[in-house]
C-alpha cells in the first residue's frame, strides 16, 4: 500500500491533479444542492464565477512555483536536510508525520500570520469577503495571498525534508479537504463534531468565516484540527449563530471582481489589525 502511494504520487500526471480539483468541486457542489446547510437563495453560478477566477489565478501561481518546490524537495532529500530526513521511523509514521508537518508550516502557520500582519491580512480579506461560503470558496485567494502560501509551502518542504511524492499527496488532500470543509452542506452535528477531532470539519471551519472577532481569528486549520487544539485557536460556535463576510466591508461587494482585487491596496478600507 505504502509503495503504491509513493509510486503514484511520484509520477502523478497533471491531468490527474486537475481531475482531483475539478472532481472535488463537482462532488461537493452536488452534495450542497441535496443537503444544504444554508439556503442562500443566490445565483450559484454567478457566485461561483468570481471564486473560480481566483481558483484559476491560484493554479497559475502554483504552476509558477512548481519548479522551485521540486528543486527544494530534491535538494532537501539529497542533502539529508529537514525533520523527516533526520528520523528513522516506520513508513506509515513517515507519511502521517510528513502530512502533519506540511500542514503546520504550509497552511496553519501562514494562515495564522495572515490574520496578525495588517498588510497580509488585507490580501486575505478577499477570502473572508465571501458572504455565501460554499465549496467554490475554498480557493478564493487573492493572487498575492497565493504567492504567500506558495512561499510557505516551499519553506515547509525544506524544513520537513519532504520528498516530492509526499508534497503531491499533501497538495491533493489539501485541495479536496478544503473543498469539503468550505462546502455548504449539512452533516449531523454529532458526526461533524466527531470529525473535528481529527480533521477540519465543515462546521468547524464555518466558524472561521464569521464576520467578526473572535471567531474570525480562530480555527485556522486546513486539513488537521490538531494544530488549533494544540495552540489554543480552536473555537466552537453553533452554525445557526454565524454570519459570513466581514464587518468592515459592504456585503454587496463580494462578487465585484475589480473591488476584490483592489482590497489590499485600498487605504479607505480600515481594519483593526
N, C-alpha and C positions, 0 to 999 in steps of 0.2 A: 504493500500500500504506500509506504513512505517513498520508495523508489519510483513508483508510478507518478506520484505527485511531483517529485523532483524533476523527472524526465519531461513531464507535460509542461510544467511552468518554465523550464529551462528553454523550451523551444516554442512557447505558445504563439501562434500566428496572430498578427494584428487583427485579422478578421474575427478570430475567436474573442479577443478582448472587446471589440466593438459589439459583438453579439451579446456578451455578458452585460455590457452597459445598456444596450437597447432592450435586451430581454428583461432585465430587471425593471426598467421603467414601464415597459408594456405590461408585465405581470402585475405590478403593484397598482398601475393605473386601472386595470380591470377590477382588482380587489376593492379599490376605493369606490368604484361605482356600485359594487354589490353591498358592501358593509361600510358605508362612510362614517367617520367619527363625527364630522360636522356636515350638514347640508348647506353648503355655502350659497347656492343659487347663483353661481357665477358662470361666466363663459369659460369653460375649462380649456378650450383650445386657445383662446386669446391669452389666458393666463399662462399657459404652457409656452407660448411663443417667446416671451422675454426670458423665461428660465432656460429654454433650450438654446437661446442665443448665448447666454452666459455659459451653458454647458459646452457649446462649440468653442468658445474662447478658452475655456479651461483645458479642453482636449488639445488645442493648438499649442498652448503654453507647455503642457506636459510633454508633447512631442519635441518641443524646442529644448527641453531639459533632459530628454531621454538619453542622449549620448553621454552627458555629464554623469547621470546617475549610473549608467552601465560602467563607465570608467571608474567611478568612485567605488562601486561594488567590487569590480575586478581587482583594483589596487588594494583594497582592504583585505580581501581574501588572499591575494598573492603575497602580501607582506605580513599576514597574521595580525592585522590591526582590528580592534573592536572587541566588544564584550564576548560575542559568540565565538570569536577566534581564540579566546583565552581559556575556553572551557572545554572539558571533555564530558559530555553528557549523552544519554540515550537520544536516539533520533527524534522521538516524539517530544522530549523536553526541549531539544534544539528548536523544533518547529514552533511549539507553543510560546516559548520564551522569546523567540525572534519576532513573532507576531505582536506580542505584548510590547516589546521594546520599540518596534517601529511605530506602533500606535501611540506610545507615550511621547516620543520625540516629534514624529511627523504629523501628528494630529492633535493630541491633547495639549501639548506644550505650546505649540504655535497658536492654537485656538485661545488658550488662556492669555497669552501675551497680547493677542489682538484686542482683547477686552480691557487691557490695562494701559496700553500706549495709545494716546489720542489719535495720532496720525494714522496708525494702523487700524484703529477702530473705525475710522471714517471709511476705509475701504470695506471693512467687514460689515458695515451698516447695510450695504446692498443686500446681503443675505438675510438680514433681520427685517428688512423693509417689506418683505412679502406678507401680505395680510390674509392670504389664503394658502397656508402651508400644506403642500401635498408632495407626492413623490418627486415631482419635477423641481422642487425647491432644493433638493439635495446638492445639485451642482450649480446653484445660483451664486456664483462668486465673481466679484469684480475682477477683471484681468490682473490688476495689481495684487489682489489677495491671492490669486492663483500663483503668482510669482513667489509670494511669501511662502506658500505651502510647498511649492516645488523645491525651494531652497532648504526648508527644514526637512523635507523628505531626504534630500541629498546628505544633509548633516546626520540625520538618523541612520542612514545606510552606513556611513563611516563609523559612527560611534558604536553601532551594533556589530559591524563587520558582517553585514548580511549578504549572502550570495544572491545572485540575480534571480534565481528561481523563487527565493523567499520574498523578494521585493515584488515580483509579479503576482505571487499568491496573495500577498497583503493588499496590493492595489485592487485586485479583483474582488476580494472580500470587502474591502472598504467601500467600493462603489455600490455593491449590492446591499450591504447592511445600512449604508447611508440612505439609500432609496427606501429601505424598509422602515427606518426609524423616522423618516420625514413623511411617510405615506399617511394620507388622511383616511385611515382605516380603523375600525373599532375592534379591539380584542377584548375578551373577557378580562375584567380588572385583575382577577386572581392570576391569570396567565401572564398578563403584562408585567405584574409585579414579580412573578417568578423569573421571567426572562431577564428583568432588570438587575438581578443579582449577578448575572454573568455577562450579558451584552446590553448595549443601549437599546431600550425598548421604545416603541412609538410614544407612549405616554410620558416616559422619562424625558425624551428629547423635546417633546412639545412644550414642556415647562421652560426650556431654554429660549423658546420663541415668544414667551410672554412679553408684553410691550414695555414693562418697567422692571427696575431692580426690586428685590434681589434675584428674582427668577431669571432675568436675562443673564446675570453673571453666575450661572450655575450649570451643572450637567454639561460639561464641555466635551465629554467623551464622544468618540467616533464609532469604534467597534466595541471596546471593552468598558464596562461600567466600573471596573475595579479602581481606575485612577480617580474618578470623582469621589468614590467612597474612601479611598486611601488618603486623599489630600483635602478632604473636608469640603468639597464643592458640590456634593450631591444635595439635591433639594427636591422635595415632593410637594406638588400642588395638584389637587384634583383638576382634571382637564375641563370640567364644567366651569371653572373659575378663570380660565385662560382667555386672553385676547391677543391676537397676533399683531405684529407691526412694531413701531417704535413711537414713543410719546413725543419725540422731537420732530417727527415727520408727518406730513399730511398723508393719510391713507390713500388718497386718490392718486398719489404719485408713484405707487408701487409698480404700475405697468407702463410708466413713462420712461422709455429706454434712455433718452438723452439726459433726463434728470438723474436717473440712477447712475449713469456713467460719470456724471459730474459731481456726485455727492462728495467724494474725497477732496475736491478742490473748491467746494462752495463754502466760503467763510461765513455765509449767512446761516448755515446750519450749526447750531450750538449743541455741544454735548457737555456732560458734567464729568468727563474723564480727564 
